Amino acid sequence: MLYELQKMGKFQEHHLFLVACLFSMQSLEENLELDTVAYNTFIKSMLEASKFNFASSIFERMCSSSVAPSIQAYNMMISVYGQDKKLDRAVEMFNKARSLDVPLDEKAYMNLIGYYGKAEKLFLDMQRQDCLPDSFMYLSLVQAYTESLNYSKAEETIHAMQSKGIPLSCAHFNVILSALTKAGLIDEANRVYEELSTFGLIPDLICHRTMMRGYLKYGCVEEGINFSKAYPSQ
């Protein structure tokens, strides 16, 4: 394997990632003890070089060692399989991290949704693998819809969470409020804000500030004052 990597890189010293690649594979073949930072660095080098098979091999070696893969490692491996068009493997990696109670961050969720293109397909595939999306996953889905300007789908997602008994928080609504106010859709944002109480939520300070920024940004000073009076910050 080291010989193949040497041929691949041809020892081009100006490519730093190739140096990392060579050292990583030599370390693995000589059974040197590596720490989390080293493994992450090597996986990242392989990812940046689009050498996905090598990245996968390093990750497998990491799992078989005494070093537990970190959040960063799982994020990178989701990217590895996503860029390699192996979406089933990406979902498996995501599910494996969750089964091990690895606290995946928003980047992992958004990466997975991004590689799938359509979040609905991702959710269906996760359900087929008996892995139900949680509140955090739905938060990423709401964000994905708002970033694509599909505000109605973002709101439908909120209602779907309620019907499925998945915990809602002000954070889910603030994503929509922020998108609507940035787009100048103040009336729509105000409607969503008023609907928080129907979901059993009291708007928090972040939601309140998002609304106030929207009013001020578009010169709706009087409306902002009336809003502040009607909905004092919590």
N, CA, C and O of each residue as an XYZ file, in Angstrom:
936
protein
N       0.835     -1.202      0.000
C       0.000      0.000      0.000
C       0.875      1.259      0.000
O       0.561      2.240     -0.674
N       1.982      1.221      0.767
C       2.881      2.360      0.801
C       3.479      2.608     -0.569
O       3.644      3.754     -0.989
N       3.811      1.505     -1.279
C       4.386      1.635     -2.607
C       3.396      2.288     -3.563
O       3.782      3.125     -4.379
N       2.126      1.913     -3.469
C       1.100      2.510     -4.320
C       0.952      3.996     -4.028
O       0.781      4.801     -4.944
N       1.019      4.354     -2.759
C       0.879      5.744     -2.382
C       2.074      6.562     -2.865
O       1.926      7.720     -3.256
N       3.279      5.941     -2.837
C       4.467      6.624     -3.326
C       4.339      6.906     -4.815
O       4.717      7.980     -5.282
N       3.809      5.944     -5.557
C       3.610      6.164     -6.984
C       2.603      7.258     -7.233
O       2.752      8.064     -8.152
N       1.566      7.280     -6.401
C       0.506      8.264     -6.560
C       1.056      9.671     -6.354
O       0.758     10.579     -7.130
N       1.860      9.850     -5.308
C       2.336     11.173     -4.979
C       3.575     11.586     -5.745
O       3.786     12.777     -5.975
N       4.395     10.635     -6.141
C       5.647     10.918     -6.828
C       6.511     11.891     -6.036
O       7.369     12.585     -6.582
N       6.248     11.917     -4.695
C       7.058     12.713     -3.784
C       7.136     14.184     -4.177
O       8.199     14.796     -4.080
N       6.041     14.742     -4.611
C       6.003     16.161     -4.933
C       5.956     16.947     -3.625
O       4.924     16.994     -2.955
N       7.080     17.560     -3.271
C       7.222     18.161     -1.952
C       6.306     19.366     -1.763
O       5.993     19.720     -0.626
N       5.872     19.999     -2.837
C       5.025     21.186     -2.693
C       3.598     20.807     -2.358
O       2.785     21.684     -2.065
N       3.269     19.523     -2.394
C       1.941     19.063     -1.986
C       2.053     18.510     -0.569
O       2.413     17.350     -0.370
N       1.743     19.344      0.399
C       1.911     18.936      1.789
C       1.037     17.757      2.166
O       1.411     16.936      3.003
N      -0.123     17.678      1.546
C      -1.013     16.582      1.918
C      -0.431     15.238      1.515
O      -0.748     14.219      2.127
N       0.417     15.221      0.492
C       1.033     13.968      0.077
C       2.048     13.504      1.127
O       2.207     12.308      1.375
N       2.720     14.465      1.727
C       3.656     14.105      2.791
C       2.895     13.452      3.940
O       3.329     12.450      4.509
N       1.742     14.050      4.268
C       0.917     13.476      5.338
C       0.425     12.089      4.947
O       0.353     11.184      5.779
N       0.089     11.936      3.682
C      -0.381     10.632      3.213
C       0.699      9.569      3.387
O       0.442      8.480      3.900
N       1.912      9.907      2.952
C       3.006      8.945      3.051
C       3.292      8.577      4.506
O       3.464      7.406      4.844
N       3.337      9.588      5.347
C       3.644      9.331      6.748
C       2.534      8.530      7.414
O       2.803      7.659      8.242
N       1.286      8.822      7.055
C       0.171      8.114      7.671
C       0.207      6.635      7.331
O       0.030      5.791      8.209
N       0.434      6.314      6.064
C       0.427      4.917      5.661
C       1.634      4.174      6.235
O       1.536      3.002      6.597
N       2.782      4.873      6.315
C       3.956      4.239      6.905
C       3.715      3.967      8.388
O       4.112      2.925      8.909
N       3.062      4.912      9.061
C       2.768      4.738     10.479
C       1.859      3.549     10.696
O       2.046      2.780     11.639
N       0.876      3.397      9.826
C      -0.060      2.287      9.971
C       0.627      0.952      9.723
O       0.388     -0.020     10.440
N       1.493      0.907      8.692
C       2.148     -0.346      8.355
C       3.165     -0.755      9.427
O       3.419     -1.944      9.617
N       3.743      0.219     10.121
C       4.732     -0.091     11.143
C       4.106     -0.208     12.528
O       4.805     -0.340     13.533
N       2.753     -0.156     12.562
C       2.008     -0.319     13.817
C       2.399      0.714     14.873
O       2.457      0.404     16.063
N       2.664      1.936     14.432
C       2.974      2.990     15.388
C       1.689      3.445     16.068
O       0.619      3.448     15.460
N       1.806      3.827     17.326
C       0.652      4.302     18.053
C       0.336      5.742     17.623
O       1.200      6.618     17.663
N      -0.891      5.961     17.221
C      -1.317      7.287     16.787
C      -2.414      7.798     17.711
O      -3.168      7.014     18.285
N      -2.498      9.115     17.850
C      -3.557      9.680     18.663
C      -4.675     10.219     17.766
O      -4.595     10.132     16.540
N      -5.705     10.769     18.381
C      -6.863     11.248     17.632
C      -6.479     12.321     16.619
O      -6.948     12.301     15.481
N      -5.630     13.252     17.032
C      -5.223     14.346     16.139
C      -4.525     13.797     14.899
O      -4.778     14.253     13.784
N      -3.652     12.822     15.096
C      -2.919     12.245     13.972
C      -3.864     11.559     12.991
O      -3.778     11.772     11.781
N      -4.767     10.732     13.522
C      -5.727     10.055     12.656
C      -6.579     11.072     11.893
O      -6.794     10.923     10.690
N      -7.057     12.092     12.579
C      -7.887     13.104     11.923
C      -7.119     13.820     10.816
O      -7.659     14.098      9.745
N      -5.852     14.113     11.092
C      -5.018     14.797     10.099
C      -4.844     13.932      8.858
O      -4.917     14.425      7.733
N      -4.613     12.640      9.070
C      -4.398     11.746      7.942
C      -5.680     11.555      7.126
O      -5.650     11.543      5.895
N      -6.805     11.406      7.831
C      -8.074     11.248      7.118
C      -8.380     12.501      6.311
O      -8.826     12.417      5.167
N      -8.138     13.662      6.910
C      -8.375     14.924      6.213
C      -7.500     15.040      4.973
O      -7.947     15.510      3.927
N      -6.242     14.605      5.101
C      -5.324     14.652      3.959
C      -5.842     13.790      2.814
O      -5.810     14.203      1.654
N      -6.313     12.605      3.141
C      -6.846     11.714      2.111
C      -8.121     12.285      1.489
O      -8.342     12.167      0.284
N      -8.947     12.896      2.316
C     -10.181     13.493      1.812
C      -9.868     14.617      0.837
O     -10.468     14.700     -0.235
N      -8.928     15.481      1.205
C      -8.566     16.595      0.340
C      -7.911     16.123     -0.948
O      -7.999     16.790     -1.979
N      -7.253     14.968     -0.884
C      -6.620     14.401     -2.079
C      -7.583     13.538     -2.885
O      -7.213     12.986     -3.920
N      -8.834     13.423     -2.401
C      -9.858     12.584     -3.052
C      -9.447     11.118     -3.113
O      -9.854     10.390     -4.018
N      -8.643     10.693     -2.154
C      -8.238      9.295     -2.047
C      -9.130      8.633     -0.994
O      -8.718      8.371      0.136
N     -10.358      8.377     -1.411
C     -11.385      7.958     -0.469
C     -11.124      6.574      0.119
O     -11.416      6.333      1.290
N     -10.576      5.665     -0.687
C     -10.297      4.318     -0.185
C      -9.250      4.349      0.922
O      -9.348      3.619      1.908
N      -8.239      5.213      0.742
C      -7.212      5.347      1.766
C      -7.816      5.918      3.040
O      -7.496      5.467      4.140
N      -8.688      6.911      2.894
C      -9.342      7.513      4.062
C     -10.137      6.469      4.823
O     -10.115      6.422      6.053
N     -10.842      5.628      4.068
C     -11.642      4.579      4.688
C     -10.757      3.586      5.433
O     -11.102      3.139      6.527
N      -9.630      3.246      4.847
C      -8.705      2.302      5.483
C      -8.155      2.865      6.792
O      -8.036      2.151      7.787
N      -7.821      4.159      6.773
C      -7.282      4.784      7.985
C      -8.346      4.820      9.070
O      -8.058      4.577     10.242
N      -9.582      5.126      8.674
C     -10.660      5.173      9.663
C     -10.904      3.794     10.265
O     -11.103      3.670     11.473
N     -10.889      2.760      9.430
C     -11.083      1.399      9.932
C      -9.973      1.015     10.901
O     -10.215      0.355     11.911
N      -8.753      1.435     10.579
C      -7.635      1.160     11.488
C      -7.850      1.903     12.809
O      -7.564      1.372     13.881
N      -8.347      3.111     12.721
C      -8.618      3.904     13.923
C      -9.637      3.198     14.806
O      -9.473      3.139     16.024
N     -10.688      2.663     14.194
C     -11.741      1.973     14.944
C     -11.232      0.703     15.608
O     -11.698      0.326     16.684
N     -10.275      0.046     14.964
C      -9.751     -1.205     15.520
C      -8.688     -0.972     16.582
O      -8.261     -1.902     17.267
N      -8.261      0.295     16.711
C      -7.256      0.618     17.720
C      -7.955      1.034     19.020
O      -9.171      0.900     19.157
N      -7.184      1.526     19.939
C      -7.743      1.975     21.218
C      -8.204      3.428     21.165
O      -8.643      3.988     22.170
N      -8.100      4.033     19.979
C      -8.484      5.438     19.818
C      -9.921      5.511     19.306
O     -10.227      5.008     18.225
N     -10.789      6.133     20.076
C     -12.191      6.271     19.674
C     -12.320      7.419     18.674
O     -11.838      8.521     18.935
N     -12.970      7.168     17.523
C     -13.152      8.231     16.528
C     -13.878      9.437     17.134
O     -14.835      9.281     17.891
N     -13.419     10.610     16.797
C     -14.003     11.842     17.318
C     -15.136     12.319     16.421
O     -15.410     11.731     15.376
N     -15.788     13.391     16.846
C     -16.832     14.002     16.017
C     -16.253     14.387     14.660
O     -16.880     14.166     13.623
N     -15.042     14.969     14.675
C     -14.404     15.392     13.431
C     -14.178     14.215     12.492
O     -14.363     14.333     11.280
N     -13.776     13.078     13.059
C     -13.531     11.899     12.231
C     -14.807     11.442     11.540
O     -14.801     11.134     10.348
N     -15.907     11.398     12.297
C     -17.177     10.991     11.698
C     -17.645     11.997     10.657
O     -18.155     11.610      9.605
N     -17.476     13.282     10.939
C     -17.842     14.305      9.960
C     -17.082     14.104      8.656
O     -17.655     14.168      7.569
N     -15.777     13.860      8.786
C     -14.953     13.695      7.593
C     -15.328     12.430      6.834
O     -15.331     12.426      5.603
N     -15.644     11.357      7.552
C     -15.998     10.126      6.866
C     -17.354     10.244      6.157
O     -17.561      9.645      5.102
N     -18.259     11.008      6.734
C     -19.520     11.283      6.028
C     -19.211     12.019      4.727
O     -19.816     11.746      3.690
N     -18.260     12.958      4.791
C     -17.850     13.682      3.588
C     -17.150     12.758      2.593
O     -17.348     12.867      1.383
N     -16.332     11.853      3.117
C     -15.629     10.895      2.253
C     -16.628     10.091      1.426
O     -16.517     10.024      0.202
N     -17.605      9.481      2.101
C     -18.573      8.652      1.399
C     -19.530      9.495      0.558
O     -19.988      9.059     -0.498
N     -19.827     10.708      1.036
C     -20.698     11.578      0.258
C     -20.058     11.983     -1.053
O     -20.689     11.909     -2.107
N     -18.798     12.415     -0.992
C     -18.097     12.824     -2.205
C     -17.816     11.640     -3.123
O     -17.697     11.793     -4.339
N     -17.713     10.468     -2.524
C     -17.466      9.262     -3.318
C     -18.768      8.660     -3.855
O     -18.765      7.582     -4.448
N     -19.878      9.369     -3.639
C     -21.203      8.955     -4.126
C     -21.673      7.642     -3.495
O     -22.513      6.944     -4.063
N     -21.139      7.313     -2.339
C     -21.568      6.114     -1.626
C     -22.483      6.548     -0.485
O     -22.117      6.504      0.690
N     -23.692      6.970     -0.875
C     -24.584      7.579      0.090
C     -25.054      6.602      1.157
O     -25.279      6.995      2.302
N     -25.204      5.329      0.791
C     -25.602      4.332      1.794
C     -24.537      4.215      2.884
O     -24.850      4.091      4.068
N     -23.287      4.258      2.464
C     -22.201      4.188      3.450
C     -22.178      5.440      4.317
O     -21.875      5.373      5.509
N     -22.499      6.583      3.715
C     -22.541      7.832      4.478
C     -23.602      7.754      5.568
O     -23.378      8.181      6.701
N     -24.766      7.200      5.211
C     -25.837      7.043      6.192
C     -25.418      6.041      7.271
O     -25.690      6.247      8.454
N     -24.758      4.958      6.859
C     -24.283      3.970      7.831
C     -23.323      4.617      8.827
O     -23.385      4.345     10.026
N     -22.436      5.474      8.320
C     -21.482      6.151      9.183
C     -22.212      7.074     10.157
O     -21.872      7.150     11.337
N     -23.204      7.761      9.648
C     -24.006      8.657     10.482
C     -24.717      7.868     11.574
O     -24.695      8.241     12.747
N     -25.346      6.774     11.166
C     -26.083      5.950     12.131
C     -25.155      5.301     13.152
O     -25.514      5.153     14.320
N     -23.962      4.915     12.708
C     -23.001      4.305     13.626
C     -22.613      5.299     14.714
O     -22.531      4.946     15.891
N     -22.377      6.542     14.309
C     -22.005      7.564     15.282
C     -23.122      7.771     16.299
O     -22.867      7.902     17.497
N     -24.343      7.799     15.818
C     -25.476      8.007     16.723
C     -25.662      6.818     17.664
O     -25.992      6.991     18.838
N     -25.447      5.614     17.142
C     -25.610      4.421     17.989
C     -24.572      4.373     19.097
O     -24.796      3.764     20.143
N     -23.433      5.021     18.863
C     -22.365      5.069     19.861
C     -22.458      6.323     20.718
O     -21.558      6.621     21.504
N     -23.562      7.056     20.556
C     -23.792      8.291     21.328
C     -22.717      9.340     21.084
O     -22.389     10.123     21.975
N     -22.171      9.351     19.869
C     -21.237     10.418     19.514
C     -22.051     11.685     19.270
O     -22.953     11.672     18.433
N     -21.762     12.776     19.972
C     -22.566     13.994     19.839
C     -22.304     14.725     18.529
O     -21.572     15.714     18.500
N     -22.897     14.242     17.457
C     -22.696     14.848     16.146
C     -23.157     16.299     16.158
O     -24.167     16.632     16.777
N     -22.420     17.150     15.480
C     -22.803     18.554     15.426
C     -23.589     18.840     14.148
O     -23.831     17.951     13.332
N     -23.976     20.099     14.001
C     -24.825     20.478     12.866
C     -24.143     20.233     11.531
O     -24.810     19.976     10.528
N     -22.814     20.310     11.512
C     -22.082     20.102     10.272
C     -22.342     18.721      9.697
O     -22.509     18.563      8.488
N     -22.375     17.723     10.570
C     -22.616     16.350     10.115
C     -23.996     16.225      9.481
O     -24.150     15.607      8.428
N     -24.989     16.809     10.124
C     -26.352     16.750      9.602
C     -26.449     17.454      8.259
O     -27.018     16.918      7.307
N     -25.891     18.653      8.186
C     -25.988     19.437      6.961
C     -25.195     18.792      5.831
O     -25.619     18.835      4.676
N     -24.042     18.192      6.152
C     -23.267     17.493      5.123
C     -24.077     16.366      4.514
O     -24.127     16.202      3.294
N     -24.712     15.591      5.383
C     -25.464     14.441      4.902
C     -26.632     14.881      4.030
O     -26.877     14.302      2.972
N     -27.349     15.905      4.477
C     -28.467     16.429      3.679
C     -27.952     16.969      2.347
O     -28.564     16.758      1.300
N     -26.814     17.670      2.404
C     -26.258     18.250      1.187
C     -25.877     17.210      0.153
O     -26.117     17.409     -1.037
N     -25.281     16.092      0.587
C     -24.871     15.061     -0.361
C     -26.073     14.356     -0.972
O     -26.031     13.922     -2.123
N     -27.136     14.245     -0.200
C     -28.332     13.597     -0.719
C     -29.090     14.493     -1.681
O     -29.818     14.008     -2.547
N     -28.917     15.806     -1.528
C     -29.628     16.726     -2.404
C     -31.043     16.956     -1.931
O     -31.474     18.100     -1.787
N     -31.764     15.893     -1.688
C     -33.118     16.003     -1.183
C     -33.197     15.358      0.190
O     -32.982     14.157      0.353
N     -33.509     16.187      1.164
C     -33.525     15.704      2.544
C     -34.573     14.620      2.756
O     -34.402     13.742      3.601
N     -35.672     14.684      1.976
C     -36.725     13.682      2.146
C     -36.200     12.278      1.872
O     -36.554     11.329      2.571
N     -35.353     12.148      0.849
C     -34.795     10.836      0.516
C     -33.880     10.345      1.627
O     -33.867      9.161      1.964
N     -33.122     11.267      2.184
C     -32.251     10.911      3.301
C     -33.072     10.392      4.472
O     -32.717      9.383      5.082
N     -34.166     11.076      4.790
C     -34.994     10.662      5.911
C     -35.584      9.275      5.666
O     -35.643      8.450      6.578
N     -36.017      9.025      4.439
C     -36.591      7.718      4.125
C     -35.548      6.618      4.279
O     -35.829      5.556      4.836
N     -34.330      6.882      3.777
C     -33.267      5.888      3.879
C     -32.883      5.634      5.337
O     -32.574      4.504      5.714
N     -32.902      6.688      6.150
C     -32.594      6.520      7.567
C     -33.653      5.658      8.241
O     -33.336      4.805      9.071
N     -34.911      5.888      7.879
C     -35.997      5.117      8.471
C     -35.924      3.656      8.066
O     -36.270      2.777      8.855
N     -35.476      3.383      6.841
C     -35.325      1.997      6.391
C     -34.279      1.272      7.223
O     -34.328      0.052      7.381
N     -33.332      2.039      7.753
C     -32.286      1.449      8.583
C     -32.631      1.563     10.071
O     -31.765      1.487     10.942
N     -33.934      1.748     10.327
C     -34.428      1.824     11.715
C     -33.729      2.913     12.515
O     -33.470      2.746     13.706
N     -33.426      4.029     11.856
C     -32.808      5.164     12.534
C     -33.701      6.374     12.308
O     -33.637      7.010     11.256
N     -34.528      6.690     13.286
C     -35.469      7.785     13.139
C     -34.779      9.130     13.380
O     -34.035      9.275     14.350
N     -35.018     10.108     12.511
C     -34.432     11.439     12.702
C     -34.857     12.034     14.044
O     -36.005     11.885     14.460
N     -33.934     12.700     14.707
C     -34.248     13.323     15.991
C     -34.488     14.819     15.804
O     -34.529     15.322     14.681
N     -34.645     15.518     16.929
C     -34.955     16.944     16.891
C     -33.854     17.740     16.199
O     -34.138     18.683     15.461
N     -32.606     17.363     16.432
C     -31.474     18.062     15.830
C     -31.470     17.869     14.311
O     -31.180     18.796     13.554
N     -31.797     16.645     13.881
C     -31.836     16.370     12.455
C     -32.920     17.207     11.786
O     -32.721     17.740     10.694
N     -34.064     17.315     12.449
C     -35.140     18.130     11.893
C     -34.748     19.602     11.859
O     -35.154     20.331     10.954
N     -33.965     20.043     12.834
C     -33.494     21.426     12.828
C     -32.659     21.691     11.578
O     -32.792     22.736     10.941
N     -31.802     20.740     11.238
C     -30.987     20.863     10.028
C     -31.856     20.839      8.782
O     -31.569     21.526      7.801
N     -32.921     20.045      8.824
C     -33.826     19.983      7.680
C     -34.544     21.317      7.501
O     -34.675     21.808      6.380
N     -35.007     21.902      8.597
C     -35.656     23.215      8.524
C     -34.689     24.233      7.931
O     -35.068     25.048      7.090
N     -33.444     24.177      8.374
C     -32.443     25.106      7.852
C     -32.190     24.873      6.370
O     -32.027     25.824      5.605
N     -32.158     23.615      5.968
C     -31.937     23.300      4.557
C     -33.049     23.878      3.696
O     -32.788     24.411      2.617
N     -34.275     23.777      4.160
C     -35.402     24.326      3.410
C     -35.345     25.850      3.344
O     -35.602     26.440      2.294
N     -35.009     26.482      4.463
C     -34.963     27.948      4.443
C     -33.837     28.463      3.549
O     -33.984     29.490      2.887
N     -32.704     27.741      3.532
C     -31.590     28.155      2.685
C     -31.930     28.026      1.203
O     -31.382     28.743      0.365
N     -32.840     27.104      0.888
C     -33.289     26.964     -0.499
C     -34.540     27.809     -0.763
O     -35.183     27.677     -1.805
N     -34.876     28.683      0.203
C     -36.016     29.616      0.099
C     -37.359     28.905      0.052
O     -38.354     29.475     -0.395
N     -37.386     27.671      0.508
C     -38.639     26.910      0.525
C     -39.240     27.010      1.928
O     -39.194     26.068      2.718
N     -39.803     28.182      2.205
C     -40.291     28.456      3.557
C     -41.502     27.607      3.928
O     -41.666     27.220      5.085
N     -42.343     27.321      2.948
C     -43.534     26.520      3.240
C     -43.152     25.111      3.686
O     -43.774     24.555      4.591
N     -42.121     24.528      3.049
C     -41.667     23.191      3.439
C     -41.039     23.225      4.831
O     -41.141     22.263      5.593
N     -40.395     24.334      5.149
C     -39.811     24.470      6.481
C     -40.908     24.451      7.538
O     -40.764     23.823      8.587
N     -42.003     25.143      7.251
C     -43.120     25.159      8.203
C     -43.804     23.797      8.253
O     -44.222     23.356      9.323
N     -43.921     23.130      7.114
C     -44.510     21.787      7.103
C     -43.689     20.839      7.970
O     -44.240     19.959      8.632
N     -42.375     21.021      7.964
C     -41.497     20.187      8.783
C     -41.784     20.395     10.264
O     -41.780     19.444     11.046
N     -42.032     21.642     10.641
C     -42.376     21.949     12.029
C     -43.651     21.215     12.436
O     -43.724     20.623     13.513
N     -44.649     21.264     11.560
C     -45.921     20.594     11.861
C     -45.748     19.073     11.886
O     -46.391     18.385     12.679
N     -44.875     18.549     11.015
C     -44.616     17.108     11.002
C     -43.975     16.674     12.311
O     -44.290     15.605     12.834
N     -43.085     17.491     12.837
C     -42.460     17.183     14.122
C     -43.516     17.106     15.218
O     -43.491     16.202     16.054
N     -44.439     18.054     15.207
C     -45.476     18.068     16.229
C     -46.353     16.824     16.140
O     -46.695     16.222     17.158
N     -46.715     16.440     14.913
C     -47.588     15.281     14.743
C     -46.905     13.979     15.145
O     -47.566     13.018     15.538
N     -45.562     13.952     15.042
C     -44.811     12.748     15.386
C     -44.326     12.760     16.832
O     -43.660     11.829     17.285
N     -44.667     13.818     17.542
C     -44.261     13.895     18.946
C     -42.787     14.169     19.160
O     -42.243     13.872     20.223
N     -42.136     14.737     18.152
C     -40.717     15.067     18.276
C     -40.588     16.444     18.918
O     -41.215     17.393     18.449
N     -39.796     16.578     19.974
C     -39.697     17.836     20.711
C     -39.329     19.027     19.829
O     -38.387     18.966     19.039
N     -40.077     20.091     19.978
C     -39.819     21.336     19.277
C     -39.172     22.326     20.227
O     -39.367     22.255     21.441
N     -38.411     23.239     19.677
C     -37.808     24.283     20.500
C     -37.865     25.600     19.744
O     -38.169     25.635     18.552
N     -37.572     26.670     20.447
C     -37.560     27.984     19.799
C     -36.514     28.037     18.684
O     -36.645     28.815     17.739
N     -35.478     27.209     18.800
C     -34.426     27.205     17.779
C     -34.986     26.834     16.409
O     -34.565     27.396     15.398
N     -35.934     25.893     16.365
C     -36.539     25.496     15.090
C     -37.268     26.674     14.454
O     -37.180     26.893     13.246
N     -37.982     27.422     15.275
C     -38.733     28.563     14.761
C     -37.826     29.735     14.409
O     -38.091     30.470     13.458
N     -36.760     29.907     15.177
C     -35.876     31.034     14.915
C     -35.193     30.916     13.560
O     -34.899     31.924     12.918
N     -34.942     29.679     13.123
C     -34.358     29.485     11.792
C     -35.294     30.058     10.729
O     -34.850     30.713      9.786
N     -36.598     29.803     10.892
C     -37.578     30.317      9.937
C     -37.716     31.831     10.077
O     -37.765     32.551      9.080
N     -37.777     32.303     11.310
C     -37.907     33.744     11.545
C     -36.737     34.503     10.930
O     -36.928     35.539     10.293
N     -35.532     33.988     11.121
C     -34.338     34.636     10.591
C     -34.378     34.693      9.064
O     -34.039     35.714      8.466
N     -34.793     33.591      8.438
C     -34.850     33.548      6.978
C     -35.908     34.507      6.440
O     -35.671     35.214      5.461
N     -37.066     34.528      7.077
C     -38.154     35.387      6.613
C     -37.813     36.865      6.781
O     -38.077     37.668      5.886
N     -37.229     37.229      7.923
C     -36.887     38.635      8.138
C     -35.778     39.090      7.196
O     -35.798     40.224      6.719
N     -34.813     38.217      6.925
C     -33.738     38.572      5.994
C     -34.284     38.778      4.586
O     -33.747     39.566      3.808
N     -35.369     38.052      4.268
C     -35.986     38.179      2.944
C     -36.981     39.333      2.890
O     -37.581     39.594      1.847
N     -37.151     40.019      4.014
C     -38.078     41.139      4.045
C     -39.534     40.744      4.210
O     -40.433     41.569      4.045
N     -39.761     39.483      4.536
C     -41.130     38.987      4.707
C     -41.538     39.151      6.167
O     -41.746     38.175      6.889
N     -41.644     40.403      6.579
C     -41.887     40.719      7.990
C     -43.250     40.213      8.458
O     -43.368     39.660      9.551
N     -44.270     40.399      7.637
C     -45.616     39.958      8.037
C     -45.652     38.440      8.239
O     -46.275     37.947      9.179
N     -44.980     37.705      7.348
C     -44.930     36.250      7.483
C     -44.164     35.858      8.744
O     -44.543     34.926      9.454
N     -43.085     36.584      9.008
C     -42.306     36.304     10.210
C     -43.144     36.566     11.465
O     -43.082     35.804     12.430
N     -43.912     37.631     11.442
C     -44.760     37.952     12.592
C     -45.811     36.870     12.816
O     -46.135     36.521     13.951
N     -46.338     36.345     11.707
C     -47.330     35.260     11.813
C     -46.703     34.033     12.459
O     -47.296     33.432     13.355
N     -45.511     33.657     12.012
C     -44.823     32.493     12.579
C     -44.526     32.730     14.056
O     -44.678     31.831     14.884
N     -44.104     33.944     14.373
C     -43.798     34.275     15.770
C     -45.031     34.086     16.650
O     -44.945     33.535     17.748
N     -46.175     34.548     16.157
C     -47.407     34.433     16.933
C     -47.841     32.981     17.109
O     -48.541     32.653     18.067
N     -47.422     32.098     16.172
C     -47.836     30.697     16.231
C     -47.042     29.880     17.252
O     -47.401     28.742     17.554
N     -45.974     30.456     17.777
C     -45.174     29.698     18.745
C     -46.007     29.234     19.922
O     -45.821     28.123     20.419
N     -46.923     30.076     20.373
C     -47.733     29.715     21.547
C     -48.629     28.515     21.265
O     -48.955     27.758     22.179
N     -49.035     28.332     19.990
C     -49.895     27.189     19.659
C     -49.129     25.873     19.730
O     -49.726     24.797     19.759
N     -47.805     25.969     19.756
C     -46.963     24.777     19.895
C     -46.488     24.609     21.338
O     -45.632     23.775     21.633
N     -47.060     25.414     22.223
C     -46.689     25.316     23.631
C     -45.356     25.944     23.958
O     -44.740     25.608     24.970
N     -44.898     26.866     23.104
C     -43.600     27.499     23.312
C     -43.763     28.987     23.619
O     -44.659     29.648     23.094
N     -42.894     29.494     24.467
C     -42.817     30.921     24.739
C     -41.588     31.455     24.006
O     -40.474     31.002     24.269
N     -41.769     32.410     23.091
C     -40.622     32.931     22.341
C     -39.497     33.372     23.261
O     -39.722     34.095     24.231
N     -38.278     32.930     22.949
C     -37.146     33.310     23.785
C     -36.535     34.619     23.295
O     -37.016     35.223     22.336
N     -35.480     35.042     23.960
C     -34.848     36.315     23.642
C     -34.274     36.322     22.229
O     -34.274     37.355     21.560
N     -33.787     35.174     21.779
C     -33.205     35.098     20.439
C     -34.271     35.349     19.375
O     -34.038     36.093     18.423
N     -35.432     34.730     19.537
C     -36.530     34.956     18.588
C     -36.954     36.420     18.602
O     -37.195     37.014     17.552
N     -37.042     36.993     19.794
C     -37.453     38.391     19.934
C     -36.460     39.315     19.225
O     -36.860     40.235     18.512
N     -35.175     39.067     19.423
C     -34.159     39.909     18.792
C     -34.147     39.740     17.278
O     -33.889     40.693     16.542
N     -34.426     38.534     16.819
C     -34.493     38.301     15.377
C     -35.591     39.154     14.757
O     -35.389     39.774     13.713
N     -36.740     39.182     15.395
C     -37.853     40.000     14.911
C     -37.509     41.481     14.947
O     -37.787     42.201     13.988
N     -36.911     41.946     16.029
C     -36.566     43.361     16.155
C     -35.554     43.777     15.092
O     -35.660     44.866     14.527
N     -34.568     42.910     14.815
C     -33.591     43.221     13.762
C     -34.276     43.338     12.413
O     -33.927     44.195     11.600
N     -35.264     42.462     12.179
C     -35.998     42.506     10.919
C     -36.766     43.802     10.755
O     -36.747     44.404      9.682
N     -37.438     44.235     11.802
C     -38.183     45.493     11.749
C     -37.259     46.679     11.491
O     -37.556     47.538     10.662
N     -36.144     46.719     12.201
C     -35.228     47.848     12.067
C     -34.531     47.856     10.708
O     -34.308     48.915     10.122
N     -34.187     46.662     10.211
C     -33.484     46.565      8.936
C     -34.295     47.158      7.799
O     -33.738     47.786      6.898
N     -35.596     46.965      7.833
C     -36.448     47.447      6.750
C     -37.202     48.727      7.121
O     -38.205     49.073      6.498
N     -36.705     49.417      8.139
C     -37.256     50.711      8.482
C     -38.643     50.684      9.081
O     -39.332     51.704      9.085
N     -39.064     49.551      9.581
C     -40.407     49.434     10.181
C     -40.314     49.787     11.672
O     -40.578     48.960     12.544
N     -39.936     51.016     11.927
C     -39.690     51.442     13.303
C     -40.958     51.376     14.143
O     -40.958     50.819     15.240
N     -42.041     51.950     13.618
C     -43.291     51.970     14.377
C     -43.792     50.552     14.634
O     -44.229     50.225     15.738
N     -43.722     49.709     13.591
C     -44.150     48.323     13.756
C     -43.281     47.613     14.790
O     -43.771     46.793     15.565
N     -41.989     47.934     14.795
C     -41.081     47.326     15.752
C     -41.408     47.729     17.179
O     -41.335     46.918     18.102
N     -41.777     49.019     17.348
C     -42.152     49.498     18.676
C     -43.423     48.809     19.148
O     -43.525     48.401     20.305
N     -44.395     48.683     18.245
C     -45.649     48.008     18.601
C     -45.406     46.542     18.928
O     -46.003     45.983     19.848
N     -44.512     45.933     18.149
C     -44.180     44.518     18.415
C     -43.558     44.366     19.791
O     -43.915     43.464     20.549
N     -42.617     45.261     20.110
C     -41.937     45.194     21.386
C     -42.895     45.378     22.559
O     -42.715     44.786     23.623
N     -43.922     46.212     22.346
C     -44.913     46.427     23.392
C     -45.825     45.201     23.550
O     -46.178     44.805     24.660
N     -46.189     44.619     22.408
C     -47.095     43.463     22.443
C     -46.392     42.211     22.928
O     -46.993     41.366     23.592
N     -45.102     42.094     22.591
C     -44.335     40.906     22.957
C     -43.051     41.323     23.651
O     -41.982     41.285     23.041
N     -43.135     41.721     24.918
C     -41.904     42.092     25.634
C     -40.920     40.926     25.659
O     -41.327     39.769     25.758
N     -39.637     41.230     25.571
C     -38.615     40.179     25.569
C     -38.660     39.390     26.853
O     -38.885     39.923     27.939
N     -38.433     38.064     26.688
C     -38.489     37.179     27.857
C     -37.201     37.288     28.668
O     -37.057     36.618     29.691
